[in-house]
Amino acid sequence: MRKRTWVVIVIFVLLGMYFWYRHELSPANGGNDVRSIVTIPSGSSVSSIAQLLSKQGLIRSPFFFSWFVRLHSDQSRLLAGTYVLYPSLSTPEVVNILMGSHAPEMTVTIPEGFTVKDIDALLAAKGLSASGDLLHCAQTCDFQTFMFLPRQGKDAAERGGMLEGYLFPDTYFVTREQFFSKFFVERLLGVFRQRVSVGLAKDIAASGHSLSDIVTMASLVEAETRTDAERPIVAGILWKRYEKHMSLGVDASVRYILGKKSASLTESDLSIDSPYNLRKFRGLPPGPISNPGLSSIEAALHPQASPYFYYLHDANGQIHYAVTNDDQNVNRERFLP
């Protein structure tokens, strides 16, 4: 009788341990499908990966995660990299993803100020599309359902087509197997429509400017500023110069049309006979020179009044404003090498 009692106790203990083990391997939060971006550094141990996942609320137990890996796989097969994970994934599912067996999504982050050409290069570098594929689609695909897109003007640069300025910078989740450049572009345009064309419709109407002019100005502000605090002030300066029929003098526009991202601009460059040369031609360029972020768009919509007409950045990135051209020349002497 005593022996049978011990057998029953052992069975219950083993069943309890089994169900405890299963529970600890179950999803940390079965109803939570919010994505988390997790970066596993090269050379990470199983225990350090377990602690990282636990801190982000993606597994229930670091101990049982480590135990599961050692029982069911070679720990060296956990691959370093950046992953998209969910709290609704079980520990075995997380391990499979980290082993490269199943990677449902990857992230694509479009930085503020990227051009269509930059986005094309980014997608190619991630192996999502061939080099030039998105650029070709920007110039040839049909996006007529996006009514906010401008018509391609005769002086506008061909490189970004009518999409330049309207591909909303953000982090997007994609699957490699189901990636198509046109569908991805439509997602970016859809976010622009939601966040800007519709989301800021009242602000755009109250600004007295067209959406095209707002986005074009925002792209200049994006290129000319380093911080969110600068953007409304610089937008105010550029709009004021625009309204007084002064040249805007934004050399980033010349860089855009010449494709010179960082090399020094020569006298010949700055003499180019193009409406993108904002030293030579007054007004805005024929179209945006990049895809600006929301803060630059809001700055173009809500410029800050100031007495300034000029500005420059010193070698440390600090901005210096000036009221007159003489003041600007003094700042050049003081702050530029």
FIPATOR-747461 format. One line per field, with one value per residue (C-alpha): residue number from 1; residue in one letter; chain; x, y, z. Coordinates in Angstrom, 1 decimal, m for minus. Example, Ala and Ser with C-alpha at 12.3 -4.5 7.8 and 13.67 -1.06 7.14 Angstrom:
<sites>
seq [1;2]
type [A;S]
mol [A;A]
xx [12.3;13.7]
yy [m4.5;m1.1]
zz [7.8;7.1]
</sites>
This chain:
<sites>
seq [1;2;3;4;5;6;7;8;9;10;11;12;13;14;15;16;17;18;19;20;21;22;23;24;25;26;27;28;29;30;31;32;33;34;35;36;37;38;39;40;41;42;43;44;45;46;47;48;49;50;51;52;53;54;55;56;57;58;59;60;61;62;63;64;65;66;67;68;69;70;71;72;73;74;75;76;77;78;79;80;81;82;83;84;85;86;87;88;89;90;91;92;93;94;95;96;97;98;99;100;101;102;103;104;105;106;107;108;109;110;111;112;113;114;115;116;117;118;119;120;121;122;123;124;125;126;127;128;129;130;131;132;133;134;135;136;137;138;139;140;141;142;143;144;145;146;147;148;149;150;151;152;153;154;155;156;157;158;159;160;161;162;163;164;165;166;167;168;169;170;171;172;173;174;175;176;177;178;179;180;181;182;183;184;185;186;187;188;189;190;191;192;193;194;195;196;197;198;199;200;201;202;203;204;205;206;207;208;209;210;211;212;213;214;215;216;217;218;219;220;221;222;223;224;225;226;227;228;229;230;231;232;233;234;235;236;237;238;239;240;241;242;243;244;245;246;247;248;249;250;251;252;253;254;255;256;257;258;259;260;261;262;263;264;265;266;267;268;269;270;271;272;273;274;275;276;277;278;279;280;281;282;283;284;285;286;287;288;289;290;291;292;293;294;295;296;297;298;299;300;301;302;303;304;305;306;307;308;309;310;311;312;313;314;315;316;317;318;319;320;321;322;323;324;325;326;327;328;329;330;331;332;333;334;335;336;337]
type [M;R;K;R;T;W;V;V;I;V;I;F;V;L;L;G;M;Y;F;W;Y;R;H;E;L;S;P;A;N;G;G;N;D;V;R;S;I;V;T;I;P;S;G;S;S;V;S;S;I;A;Q;L;L;S;K;Q;G;L;I;R;S;P;F;F;F;S;W;F;V;R;L;H;S;D;Q;S;R;L;L;A;G;T;Y;V;L;Y;P;S;L;S;T;P;E;V;V;N;I;L;M;G;S;H;A;P;E;M;T;V;T;I;P;E;G;F;T;V;K;D;I;D;A;L;L;A;A;K;G;L;S;A;S;G;D;L;L;H;C;A;Q;T;C;D;F;Q;T;F;M;F;L;P;R;Q;G;K;D;A;A;E;R;G;G;M;L;E;G;Y;L;F;P;D;T;Y;F;V;T;R;E;Q;F;F;S;K;F;F;V;E;R;L;L;G;V;F;R;Q;R;V;S;V;G;L;A;K;D;I;A;A;S;G;H;S;L;S;D;I;V;T;M;A;S;L;V;E;A;E;T;R;T;D;A;E;R;P;I;V;A;G;I;L;W;K;R;Y;E;K;H;M;S;L;G;V;D;A;S;V;R;Y;I;L;G;K;K;S;A;S;L;T;E;S;D;L;S;I;D;S;P;Y;N;L;R;K;F;R;G;L;P;P;G;P;I;S;N;P;G;L;S;S;I;E;A;A;L;H;P;Q;A;S;P;Y;F;Y;Y;L;H;D;A;N;G;Q;I;H;Y;A;V;T;N;D;D;Q;N;V;N;R;E;R;F;L;P]
mol [A;A;A;A;A;A;A;A;A;A;A;A;A;A;A;A;A;A;A;A;A;A;A;A;A;A;A;A;A;A;A;A;A;A;A;A;A;A;A;A;A;A;A;A;A;A;A;A;A;A;A;A;A;A;A;A;A;A;A;A;A;A;A;A;A;A;A;A;A;A;A;A;A;A;A;A;A;A;A;A;A;A;A;A;A;A;A;A;A;A;A;A;A;A;A;A;A;A;A;A;A;A;A;A;A;A;A;A;A;A;A;A;A;A;A;A;A;A;A;A;A;A;A;A;A;A;A;A;A;A;A;A;A;A;A;A;A;A;A;A;A;A;A;A;A;A;A;A;A;A;A;A;A;A;A;A;A;A;A;A;A;A;A;A;A;A;A;A;A;A;A;A;A;A;A;A;A;A;A;A;A;A;A;A;A;A;A;A;A;A;A;A;A;A;A;A;A;A;A;A;A;A;A;A;A;A;A;A;A;A;A;A;A;A;A;A;A;A;A;A;A;A;A;A;A;A;A;A;A;A;A;A;A;A;A;A;A;A;A;A;A;A;A;A;A;A;A;A;A;A;A;A;A;A;A;A;A;A;A;A;A;A;A;A;A;A;A;A;A;A;A;A;A;A;A;A;A;A;A;A;A;A;A;A;A;A;A;A;A;A;A;A;A;A;A;A;A;A;A;A;A;A;A;A;A;A;A;A;A;A;A;A;A;A;A;A;A;A;A;A;A;A;A;A;A;A;A;A;A;A;A;A;A;A;A;A;A]
xx [0.0;2.8;4.6;1.5;1.1;4.7;4.1;1.0;2.9;5.8;3.3;1.6;5.0;6.1;2.8;3.1;6.6;5.6;2.7;4.9;7.5;4.8;3.4;6.9;7.4;4.0;3.6;4.5;1.3;m0.9;m3.2;m0.4;0.6;2.6;5.9;9.2;12.5;15.2;18.9;21.0;24.7;27.3;28.8;25.9;25.5;22.2;21.8;22.4;19.9;17.4;17.8;17.4;14.2;12.8;13.5;11.4;8.6;9.0;9.5;8.2;11.4;15.1;15.8;13.4;14.4;18.0;17.0;14.8;17.6;20.1;17.6;16.3;19.0;22.6;23.0;25.5;22.7;21.1;21.9;23.0;20.9;17.8;14.4;10.8;9.2;5.8;4.8;2.2;5.0;5.8;9.4;9.8;8.5;11.0;13.9;12.9;13.0;16.4;17.7;16.6;14.0;11.2;11.6;8.1;9.0;11.9;12.1;12.8;13.4;13.2;15.1;13.8;15.3;15.9;15.3;13.6;17.1;18.2;15.2;16.0;19.5;18.4;16.0;18.6;21.1;18.6;18.1;14.4;14.6;17.1;19.0;17.0;13.7;11.9;13.4;12.0;8.6;8.6;9.0;6.7;4.2;0.6;m0.3;m3.3;m5.4;m3.3;m5.0;m2.7;0.3;1.3;1.5;5.0;6.1;8.3;11.2;10.9;13.7;13.0;15.0;12.2;9.3;6.2;6.8;9.7;8.5;5.5;7.1;6.5;9.7;8.9;9.7;7.9;7.5;7.9;8.3;11.0;8.9;6.0;7.9;7.1;8.4;5.0;3.1;5.7;5.5;1.7;2.1;4.4;2.0;m0.9;0.8;1.5;m2.2;m3.2;m0.6;m0.3;m2.9;m5.8;m4.3;m3.1;m5.7;m7.0;m3.5;m2.7;m5.9;m5.1;m1.5;m2.4;0.0;m0.6;0.3;3.0;4.6;4.4;6.1;8.7;9.5;9.6;12.2;14.4;13.9;14.8;18.1;18.9;18.3;19.8;17.2;13.5;14.0;15.6;13.0;10.2;12.7;14.5;11.1;10.1;13.3;12.8;9.1;9.9;12.6;10.2;7.5;9.9;11.1;14.6;16.6;16.4;20.1;19.6;22.6;21.0;18.8;21.8;23.2;20.0;19.8;23.5;23.5;26.4;25.5;28.7;31.5;32.2;30.2;32.3;31.8;30.6;28.1;26.7;26.4;24.3;21.4;18.6;15.5;17.0;19.8;18.2;21.0;20.3;16.6;14.0;11.2;10.9;12.5;10.1;9.5;10.7;14.4;13.8;11.1;10.8;9.8;6.7;8.5;9.8;6.3;4.8;7.5;6.7;3.0;3.7;6.8;8.1;8.4;11.8;13.8;16.3;16.9;20.1;21.6;24.6;25.9;29.4;31.7;30.0;26.5;25.5;23.2;23.8;21.2;21.7;19.4;21.4;23.9;26.6;25.8;25.9;29.4;30.5;29.2;31.0;34.3;33.7;32.2;33.3;36.8]
yy [0.0;2.4;1.6;2.3;5.6;6.6;5.6;7.9;10.7;10.4;10.3;13.5;15.2;14.2;15.4;18.6;19.2;18.4;20.8;23.5;22.9;23.3;26.4;28.0;27.3;28.8;32.4;35.2;36.9;34.9;37.8;40.3;40.6;43.8;43.5;43.8;44.3;42.3;42.4;39.4;40.4;38.1;35.7;35.9;33.0;31.2;32.7;36.2;35.8;34.4;37.4;39.8;38.1;38.0;41.7;42.5;40.3;37.7;34.6;33.5;32.0;32.5;29.2;27.1;28.9;27.9;24.4;24.0;25.1;22.7;19.8;20.3;22.0;22.9;26.3;27.4;27.4;30.5;33.1;36.7;39.3;41.5;39.8;40.7;38.8;38.8;38.0;35.6;33.3;30.2;29.5;26.7;29.2;31.8;29.3;28.2;31.9;32.4;29.3;30.8;28.1;30.6;34.3;35.7;39.4;41.8;45.5;48.2;51.6;54.6;57.5;61.0;62.8;59.6;60.0;57.5;56.5;56.0;53.8;51.7;51.2;50.3;47.6;46.2;46.0;44.1;41.7;42.6;43.8;44.2;47.4;49.9;48.0;50.5;53.4;52.0;51.5;55.1;56.2;53.8;52.2;53.4;55.2;57.2;56.1;58.3;61.5;63.7;62.9;65.8;65.6;65.3;68.8;69.3;70.6;68.0;65.5;62.1;60.2;59.9;60.4;61.9;59.9;62.0;63.6;61.3;58.1;58.4;57.7;55.1;51.6;49.0;45.2;43.1;39.4;38.6;36.0;38.4;41.5;43.5;47.0;48.4;47.0;48.4;51.8;51.7;51.1;54.1;56.2;54.9;56.0;59.4;59.8;58.8;60.9;64.0;64.3;63.4;63.8;67.4;68.4;71.3;72.6;72.4;74.3;77.0;77.4;79.1;76.8;73.7;70.2;70.1;73.4;72.3;68.9;70.6;73.2;70.4;68.6;71.7;72.1;68.4;69.0;72.3;71.4;69.1;69.3;69.6;72.9;74.4;73.3;75.9;78.7;77.7;77.1;80.6;82.0;80.1;81.0;84.7;84.7;83.0;85.5;88.4;86.9;86.3;83.3;80.5;79.6;76.0;74.1;70.7;71.2;71.4;68.3;66.5;67.2;66.5;63.4;64.7;63.7;64.7;65.8;69.6;71.6;73.4;76.8;74.9;73.0;76.2;77.7;74.9;76.2;74.3;75.4;73.2;75.8;77.9;80.4;81.2;80.7;82.2;80.3;76.6;73.8;72.0;69.3;67.8;66.9;64.1;62.4;64.6;63.4;64.5;67.1;68.9;68.8;70.3;73.0;73.9;74.1;76.1;78.2;80.3;84.0;85.6;88.6;86.4;86.0;83.9;80.9;78.5;75.6;75.5;72.5;71.2;71.4;74.4;76.7;80.5;83.0;86.4;89.3;90.9;89.7;91.6;89.6;86.4;87.3;87.9;84.5;82.9;84.4;83.3;79.9;78.4;77.0]
zz [0.0;1.0;m2.3;m4.3;m2.5;m3.4;m7.0;m7.2;m5.6;m8.1;m11.0;m9.7;m9.2;m12.7;m14.2;m12.3;m13.5;m17.1;m17.0;m15.4;m18.1;m20.8;m19.2;m19.0;m22.7;m23.6;m25.0;m22.6;m23.6;m25.9;m26.9;m27.6;m31.3;m30.9;m32.7;m30.9;m32.8;m31.1;m32.0;m31.0;m31.0;m32.5;m30.0;m27.6;m25.2;m24.7;m21.2;m22.4;m25.3;m22.7;m20.5;m23.4;m24.5;m21.0;m20.4;m23.5;m22.3;m25.1;m23.1;m19.7;m18.3;m19.2;m17.4;m19.4;m22.6;m22.0;m21.0;m24.1;m26.4;m24.8;m24.9;m28.5;m30.5;m30.8;m29.1;m31.8;m34.3;m32.7;m35.3;m34.5;m36.3;m36.0;m35.6;m35.4;m32.5;m30.7;m27.1;m28.6;m29.8;m27.7;m26.7;m29.4;m32.0;m30.9;m31.0;m34.5;m35.6;m34.0;m35.8;m39.1;m39.6;m39.8;m40.1;m40.8;m41.0;m41.3;m40.8;m43.3;m41.9;m44.3;m42.7;m43.0;m46.0;m48.1;m51.8;m54.0;m55.2;m51.6;m50.8;m54.0;m52.8;m49.3;m50.6;m52.8;m49.9;m47.9;m50.7;m51.1;m54.7;m57.5;m57.8;m59.8;m59.5;m57.2;m59.1;m62.4;m60.8;m59.5;m63.1;m64.8;m62.4;m62.2;m59.0;m60.2;m57.3;m55.0;m55.9;m53.9;m56.1;m58.4;m62.1;m63.4;m64.4;m67.4;m65.2;m62.5;m62.1;m63.6;m61.0;m58.4;m60.7;m59.2;m56.0;m54.7;m51.4;m50.9;m49.6;m45.9;m43.8;m41.1;m40.1;m42.1;m41.6;m44.7;m45.7;m48.2;m50.0;m50.6;m51.3;m54.5;m55.1;m56.3;m53.4;m51.0;m52.6;m52.3;m48.5;m48.2;m50.2;m48.0;m44.8;m46.4;m47.2;m43.7;m41.8;m44.1;m46.9;m44.7;m41.2;m41.8;m44.3;m42.2;m41.6;m45.3;m46.2;m43.6;m44.8;m48.1;m49.9;m52.0;m50.7;m53.5;m52.3;m48.6;m49.3;m51.5;m48.8;m46.2;m48.2;m48.2;m44.4;m44.0;m45.9;m44.1;m40.5;m37.8;m35.0;m34.6;m32.8;m35.9;m38.4;m37.8;m37.7;m40.9;m42.5;m41.5;m43.1;m46.3;m46.6;m45.9;m48.6;m51.0;m50.4;m50.9;m54.2;m52.9;m54.0;m51.4;m51.8;m50.7;m52.2;m51.3;m54.3;m56.6;m54.9;m55.6;m59.4;m59.8;m57.6;m55.4;m51.9;m50.1;m52.5;m52.5;m55.0;m57.6;m59.2;m62.2;m60.1;m58.6;m62.1;m63.5;m65.6;m63.8;m61.8;m59.0;m58.7;m56.0;m56.1;m59.7;m59.9;m57.5;m55.9;m55.0;m57.1;m59.5;m56.9;m53.6;m53.3;m50.7;m48.7;m45.6;m42.2;m40.4;m38.2;m41.4;m42.9;m39.8;m39.8;m43.4;m42.3;m39.1;m39.7;m36.8;m37.3;m36.7;m37.8;m39.5;m43.3;m43.1;m41.2;m41.3;m39.3;m37.9;m37.9;m34.7;m36.3;m34.2;m36.2;m36.3;m37.6;m39.1;m40.0;m42.8;m45.4;m43.5;m40.3;m42.3;m43.6;m40.1;m39.1;m42.0;m40.8;m37.2;m37.6;m41.0;m41.6]
</sites>
